[in-house]
Each structure stands twice: as structure tokens, then as C-alpha cells.
Amino acid sequence: MGILFSVNHSIIRMAKIIKQRMTVKLEGDFVVFLIGMRINRFWKIHKWWPVAMAMQKMMKELHSKDKSQTGFLGVEFSSRTIVMYWRSFEHLEAYAKDRDGQHYPAWKAFNTKIKSNGDVGIWHETYKVRAGEYECVYNNMPPRGLGKIGELVPATGKKESASGRLNRDAD
């Protein structure tokens, strides 16, 4: 196992590759929440830096809380998008509106200091996913996305095709 990179003096190791086609079994409905930030005026660090740091604080807070109570299932980081998984929209909304949590004051600060001045852009999309209404496959990959929060199972038999994983096969 090699070293990927170092963050805050702690070593993050590369995840082990699963050399097999896998899919995910996840019981019940869930929510996929995509969120991102765009720096429109890079020289205005005093505008975008607090937004970036607020997101880091929110991630730390979510990882420190009991997932069975918050409904937060997990997160996947990409280059410019954060993909979050929640048990329900109600859980996501409760976190967003929690006045004692990290999100609410960050949201309020953004709307007070930045509003629509064009310095920093933020966006999000929310998708409600019904049980069994998703499919995924991973091959020669470490756990990623839904594979981090659900149960990884071999993509064999009926689960070899996308339509099979969605229970759409005619036979």
C-alpha cells in the first residue's frame, strides 16, 4: 500500500483496489446531494477562503456525529464537486437548518457578505432516490461513492448488466 499524500501531518494511504466487478446493495431510499463552489475572482481570497473553510468545518462536524441520528451516510470528494449521501431529504434539511450546527451560520454569512456580487459562486443539486432505483458498477476500483456507504457485492449473474442491476431484465 503506497502513500497518496499528506494532509495536516496525517498520512492518507491509497485504498485497496478490488480486482472484481462489484455493485452496491443499499437498503431503503436515500438522497444524493451535490454541492460545489466556483471562485470567480481569485484575487478576492477574503471572499472565497471563508466559504471553503466553512465547508471543511461542516465535513468535520458531519463525520463526528452519530450517523444514525443525523441521517448522513457519507461523502465523496471530486475535483470541484462534493457528493454527499443522506438517508432522507428531511435529514439533509434538518442539518441545513440547524442553528447550532456549522451550516446555518456559514449560509447566513455567505448571504450577508457575498450575496449575488459575483465573487464566489455556490451551487447544489438534490436527488431523492427510491430503493432499487439506482445502479452502479465498480471494476478494479477501491470503494467509491455508493460503494463506500452501501454493501459491496459481486456484479455477477443478473447483476452483470445495468438493466439487471435495476431489475429491468426481461427474463
C-alpha positions in Angstrom: 0.0 0.0 0.0 1.6 3.3 -1.1 1.3 6.8 0.3 -1.1 9.0 -1.6 -0.5 12.4 0.1 -0.2 14.1 3.5 -2.9 16.3 5.0 -2.4 18.2 8.2 0.6 15.9 9.1 -1.6 12.8 8.9 -0.8 10.2 6.2 -3.6 9.1 3.9 -3.0 5.8 2.3 -4.2 4.6 -1.0 -7.3 2.4 -0.7 -7.0 -1.2 -1.7 -8.2 -2.0 -5.2 -10.9 -4.6 -5.5 -10.0 -6.7 -8.6 -13.5 -7.7 -9.3 -16.7 -6.2 -10.8 -18.8 -5.0 -7.8 -22.1 -3.3 -7.3 -23.8 -2.0 -4.2 -26.7 -3.2 -2.2 -28.2 -0.4 -0.1 -31.5 -0.9 1.7 -34.2 1.8 1.6 -34.5 5.2 0.0 -31.7 7.8 0.1 -30.7 11.2 -1.1 -27.8 12.3 -3.2 -26.7 15.9 -2.6 -24.2 17.5 -4.9 -22.5 20.8 -3.9 -19.8 22.9 -5.3 -18.1 26.3 -5.2 -16.6 28.4 -8.0 -14.1 31.1 -7.4 -15.0 33.8 -9.9 -12.5 36.4 -8.7 -9.4 34.5 -7.4 -7.7 37.7 -6.1 -10.6 38.2 -3.6 -9.3 35.5 -1.2 -11.0 37.2 1.7 -14.3 36.3 0.0 -13.8 32.7 -1.1 -11.5 31.4 1.6 -14.2 31.6 4.4 -16.6 29.7 2.1 -14.0 26.9 1.5 -13.1 26.7 5.2 -16.8 26.6 6.2 -17.3 23.5 4.1 -14.3 21.9 5.7 -15.8 22.6 9.2 -19.1 21.1 8.0 -17.4 17.9 6.8 -15.6 17.6 10.2 -18.9 18.1 12.1 -20.8 15.6 10.0 -18.1 12.9 10.4 -18.1 13.5 14.2 -21.8 13.0 14.7 -23.8 9.8 15.1 -24.9 8.9 11.6 -28.0 7.1 12.8 -29.3 10.3 14.2 -28.1 12.8 11.5 -29.0 10.6 8.5 -25.7 11.5 7.0 -24.4 8.4 5.2 -21.1 9.5 3.7 -19.3 11.8 1.3 -17.2 11.5 -1.9 -14.9 14.3 -2.9 -14.2 15.1 -6.6 -12.1 17.9 -8.1 -14.9 20.5 -8.0 -17.9 18.7 -6.6 -18.7 17.2 -3.2 -21.2 14.3 -3.4 -23.0 13.6 -0.2 -25.3 10.8 0.7 -28.2 11.1 3.2 -30.8 8.7 4.4 -33.6 11.3 3.6 -34.3 14.8 2.4 -35.7 15.5 5.9 -32.3 14.6 7.4 -30.5 16.8 5.0 -32.9 19.7 5.6 -32.6 19.4 9.3 -28.8 19.7 9.1 -29.1 22.7 6.8 -31.5 24.5 9.2 -29.8 23.5 12.5 -28.9 26.9 14.0 -26.4 25.2 16.4 -24.6 23.5 13.5 -21.9 24.6 11.1 -24.1 25.1 8.0 -26.6 27.7 9.2 -24.1 30.4 10.2 -22.0 29.7 7.1 -25.1 30.1 4.9 -26.1 33.3 6.7 -22.6 34.7 6.4 -22.5 33.9 2.6 -25.8 35.6 2.1 -24.7 38.7 4.1 -21.2 39.2 2.8 -21.3 37.8 -0.7 -25.0 37.6 -1.8 -25.0 38.0 -5.6 -21.9 40.1 -6.1 -20.2 37.6 -8.4 -17.1 37.0 -6.3 -17.8 33.4 -5.4 -20.4 31.0 -6.8 -22.0 28.2 -5.0 -24.4 25.5 -6.3 -26.1 22.4 -5.2 -28.5 19.8 -6.5 -30.6 17.3 -4.5 -31.8 13.9 -5.8 -34.2 11.7 -4.0 -33.5 8.0 -4.9 -36.1 5.4 -4.2 -35.0 1.9 -3.1 -33.9 -0.1 -6.1 -34.0 2.9 -8.4 -30.2 3.2 -8.9 -27.4 1.1 -10.3 -23.7 1.2 -10.1 -20.7 -0.9 -11.0 -17.0 -0.7 -10.0 -14.2 -2.7 -11.5 -10.6 -2.6 -10.4 -11.5 0.2 -8.0 -11.3 0.9 -4.3 -14.7 1.6 -2.6 -16.0 4.8 -4.1 -19.3 6.7 -4.0 -22.2 4.4 -3.0 -19.6 1.7 -2.6 -18.4 3.5 0.5 -21.8 3.6 2.2 -23.6 0.5 1.0 -22.6 -3.1 0.9 -20.3 -4.0 -2.0 -21.5 -7.3 -3.6 -20.2 -9.0 -6.7 -21.8 -7.9 -10.0 -22.4 -11.4 -11.2 -25.4 -13.2 -12.7 -28.3 -10.9 -13.1 -26.2 -8.1 -11.7 -23.7 -8.2 -14.6 -25.7 -5.6 -16.7 -27.1 -2.2 -15.8 -30.6 -3.3 -16.6 -30.1 -6.4 -14.4 -28.9 -4.3 -11.5 -32.1 -2.2 -12.0 -34.2 -5.3 -12.1 -35.2 -4.4 -15.7 -34.2 -7.6 -17.4 -37.0 -9.2 -19.4 -36.1 -12.8 -18.4 
